[in-house]
Amino acid sequence: MSCSTETYDSIPGGNKITFLLQAIRDVSVAEEARQMAAVLLRRLLSSAFEEVFPGLTLEMQMAVKTELLTAISHETSPNIRKKVCDIAAELSRNLIDDDGNNQWPEVLKFLFDSVNSDNASLKEAALHIFWNFPGIFGNQQQHYLDVIKRMLVQCMQDQANPQIKMLASRAAASFVLANEGNSALLKQFSDLLPGVLQSVNDSCYQGDDSVLKSLVEIADTAPKYLRPNLEATLQLCLKLCADTNLSNMQRQLSLEVIVTLSETAAAMLRKHQALVAQSVPQMLTMMVDLEEDEDWAQADELEDDDFDSNAVAGESALDRIACGLGGKIILPIIKQHIMQMLQNQDWKYRHAGLMALSAIGEGCHQQMETILNEIVCVVLRFCADPHPRVRYAACNAIGQMATDFAPTFQKKFHDKVIVALLETMKDQGNPRVQAHAAAALINFTEDCPKSLLVPYLDSLVQHLCAIMQAKLQELIQKGTKLVLEQVVTSIASVADTAEEKFVPYYDLFMPSLKNIVENAVQKELRLLRGKTIECISLIGLAVGKEKFMSDAAAVMQLLLKTQTDFNDLEDDDPQTSYMISAWARMCKILGKEFQQYLPVVMGPLMRTASIKPEVALLDTQDMESISEDDGWEFVNLGDQQSFGIKTAGLEEKATACQMLVCYAKELKEGFVEYAEEVAKLMVPLLKFYFHDGVRVAAAESMPLLLECAQVRGPQYLSDMWKFMSEPLIKAIGTEPDSDVLSEVMHAFAKCMELMGDGCLEKAQFEELGGILKAKLEEHFKNQRLRQDKREDEDYDEQVEETLQDEDENDVYILTKVSDILHSVFSSHKENVLLWFEQLMPLIVELLRAERPWADRQWGLCIFDDVVEHCSPSSFRYADFFLGPMLQSLVDPVAEVRQAAAYGVGVMAQYGGANYCKFCKGITAVI
């Protein structure tokens, strides 16, 4: 096989097209080989069009086009014909020029002729090409719009050929998705939707869910298209979801349409509360679809959730619809159902009711908080339920509420919850329940205020120590470890919260924990060993250096031994991430003394931080052979293409990058030996768009690495800054995530303050000015868009809550613009005033009386910096800000008054003689 692959790869691109076309057309060749030739030709055009096709002579290009259309017309094998249609669509996609001209007009004529012919196979071929590439008409689309619509309607009404009806519906959906931003076109094509819905229904009962999948895509990408027929869409999905004769996947996809709409068009969906109310029992019914498993409670390995199961799908749907529509809608609908389920004699209903409570906590947060006392009393009763899986679900609900409602949950219910969990952890006969009770205790203690936990320490420690000793014996005798893994983490969590109050209990645990690390070396105990390493380092951090030092040397030797064996660890070994985090904690404990261990630690850490993810650009056909269960995640790019990434190792990479930040922060100049190597790793990671945490760590590292580098002198520092500065500026302009962007901007401001005057070249200043100007313009644009949404027909109070969140996000970015300008003014003084003038009109706009108070506050803060750092020259701009500053001294909002008062203070202190008159006049206002 490898030999034939090498032979194929060595053939010139143009020749490949000829050979593959000949193979496809040669009926004497086996069908499987012809299909492979068709797949290879499509992939060749998809991945290397520019290298292979334009190099052909015009005659040859024309011959390829003609041969493809002839093949479609005369091919007798449906599978081959379909694959040749895929080739034709791919070639068409590449033959649309920059002006939108389709340089293959014959394919358009072929489409029209085929759709109007009596030959069903040709109709199918035309629809398949159009479905695959709905942009095939290029800049002629508007001209042909009525013809396209007639073509689709005619095919959707073809009663004699169900396959044509189905393909026409998929093609219509594909066309809508390709034009999702064109509201006039969507309106013109809205009367095709009833036909699509009918086709969804018909195809499902013929065992085909492809049209239903298209409906899910419309709900995700073009939900407004469904508005005129939303009720019919919801009713169809409810009917299909309820029909147990359909496959689980079809029922779940039907539910997915409704759930997706709750995320993409929540306000539109909220207007159909009666139908939403019918969807919730469907989700709960799915959650009851559990299998009896006698061995469940004894399992020592936790299997991953079966994401294809109805129970998992129902729970996920409930979680998402609660977040999408909000608790005001969902809680009143679901509360009564849950209460009835909890009273059912069948354990599956009680289990589902408790899991439902866990699922809705995030989305119904505000509404559940008011009845939390009632909910907690109900849930705690089920910790003593006769069925172990119900007790498990009760622990799950407690753990989830401990996270969702922290710290209120801990403050109100600590007495009841700790007692109930410790009691459940005694359930020796059901290790799976024991382990989950321990997991719930971890959730509870993680967010528990220290003062609340301390009174329970004696009882907690007594129980945890007893269980740990019992489970250590079980590990030796039976090899079981599930409960021990969770208990070790529970101990770590209690120590982490208790801090120095854990000192009296230190000696109870440390010998056993060291013993586990020393002896749990078998492959099946890797997770236990990793969690124990985490526990030891967290206890060390909690009790402090003085108490930990007696064990520090022995612990370091254990870690070093693991570290030297690191090369033997497999890529997916869970010890890797635990080790990386443990080293960072040891660094915090030991401080400068940790520096001696860096030569051992840094190699594996840099290797993990350098992990490169496996990525692929796939089309629809390729997607069929890869499953998300294989660790791949996909983003739909449109045009039948998806971007795939294998996520294995991404979390470890992010953790490793964060640990490098920790070392630079803790060791400062002691880390200088590695500063250059880490900078070379981190700077390119500002563009690592596969994981937000990696980019955040990369940004955070920049000012810390500069601090490390200072010890090597100004030239070394300047060279490192030159390496960082341009990518940092570019990242401010291109970063797509607002949370990451704020970190990048903050890091840049800190770097500027550290480097001082002259650290940016003129071109960089210009680039920075353009980016900041764009950020300010975007701020105003976003505010206008939010105002438009307030006038939308779907506007309601939940939409307003979302808009308020967006506004807070925007204001936070504005604060970071202010931070950068502060660092520029404080380091470059009056020299940057001419540069600043390009931003001046936008900053003045922030000060206008009708602007939101946060805009005025930050506008004043920016001018405060101008006065403080650029006076007396700042007075030339006084006409722009003195009036608003004076008015703001009596503003009803305290933050605005404070910014104005600070401005007056710096005028008096730094402004110079020009401001005297203004400052004297202000005393009357104050």
ABEGO torsion letter per residue (X at the ends): XAAAAAAAAABBAAAAAAAAAAAAABAABBAAAAAAAAAAAAAAAAAAAAAAAAABBAAAAAAAAAAAAAAAAABABAAAAAAAAAAAAAAAAAABBAAGBBABAAAAAAAAAAAABABAAAAAAAAAAAAABAAAAEAAAAAAAAAAAAAAAAAAABAABAAAAAAAAAAAAAAAAAAAABAAAAAAAAAAAAAAAAAAAAAAAAGBAAAAAAAAAAAAABAAAAAAAAAAAAAAAAAAAABAABBAAAAAAAAAAAAAAAAABAAAAAABAAAAAAAAAAAAAAAABBBBBAAAAABABBBBBBAABAAAAAAAAAAAAAAAAEAAAAAAAAAAAAAAAAABABAAAAAAAAAAAAAAAAAAAAAAAAAAAAAAAAAAAAAABABAAAAAAAAAAAAAAAAAAOAAAAAAAAAAAAAAAAAAAABAABAAAAAAAAAAAAAAAAABBAAAAAAAAAAAAAAAAAAAAAAAAAAAAAGBAAAAAAAAAAAAAAAAAAEAAAAAAAAAAAAAAAAAAAABABAAAAAAAAAAAAAAAAAAAAAEAAAAAAAAAAAAAAAAAAAAAAAABBAABAAAAAAAAAAAAAAAAAEAAAAAAAAAAAAAAAAAAABBBBBBBBBAAAAAABBAAAGBBBBBAEGGBBBBBBABGAAAAAAAAAAAAAAAAAAEAAAAAAAAAAAAAAAAAAABAABAAAAAAAAAAAAAAAAAAAAAEAAAAAAAAAAAAAAAAAAAAABABAAAAAAAAAAAAAAAAAAEBGABBAAAAAAAAAAAAAAAAAAAAAAAAAAAAAABAABBAAAAAAAAAAAAAAAAAAAAAAAAAAAAAAAAEAAAAAAAAAAAAAAAAAABAABBAAAAAAAAAAAAAAAAAAOAAAAAAAAAAAAAAAAAAABABAAAAAAAAAAAAAAAAAAEAAAAAAAAAAAAAX
